[in-house]
Amino acid sequence: MAFASYGGVVSDSAHWDHRYESIGTESVSWYQDRPSTSLELLDRLGVGPDQSVVDVGGGASNLVDHLLQAGFADVAVLDLSVVALEATRARLGDDGPVTWISQDLLTWQPERRWDLWHDRAVLHFLRDDADRQQYVDTMRRALDPSGAFIVGTFAEDGPTECSALPVRRYSPVDLHALLGAVEVVEERREVHRTPSGFDQPFNWIAGRLTPVESGGS
């Protein structure tokens, strides 16, 4: 889940490395044994094993495990935390069809395009409008012109901070407005139960870019 945003501790990879080292990959608040909503939205979008996926802020998430089990053969996981990425690599090994990307999402320059962009709990840390626009621009550069996306953030009644950092909560309308010219396939609400037993309401949006708006470099 870790990534960078300018001008604060959230840009410090050491902050996120410490979270994983001190709490453990299965005790951080965003941990899920099975990312059910993500997998269901993948099916809803018709994204299958013959297509490519980039999981931004994927860190120690189990999504990549389930994708590989389903036969996906072109998966990338991007995260700022080396500790998180190394934990996942140790779990899966280095023989699988996974590209590990240790990068700051907002300064990352994608060298290729994917069929699906997946983000669970990265966007809501971006509170500055310039950073939020950079997120959208990067997503469009990383996706095929009519590529699919799945984005999940804290809902309007969700937490106001996470990992001692403030967040920006989103309604489905807010998410649609930020992403711009897209075809929304599904909006969904999920209440995530953290490993420590707290409920965190999320809003999800899944859809596709419109080719006219996504044809840039």
Secondary structure, DSSP 8 states (H G I E B T S, - for coil): -----TTSGGG-HHHHHHHHHHH-TTTSTT--SS-HHHHHHHHHHT--TTS-EEEET-TT-SHHHHHHHTT---EEEEES-HHHHHHHHHHH-SSSSEEEEE--TTT---SS-EEEEEEESSGGG--SHHHHHHHHHHHHHHEEEEEEEEEEEE-TTS-SEETTEE-----HHHHHHHH-SEEEEEEEEEEEE-TTS-EEEEEEEEEEE-TTTT---
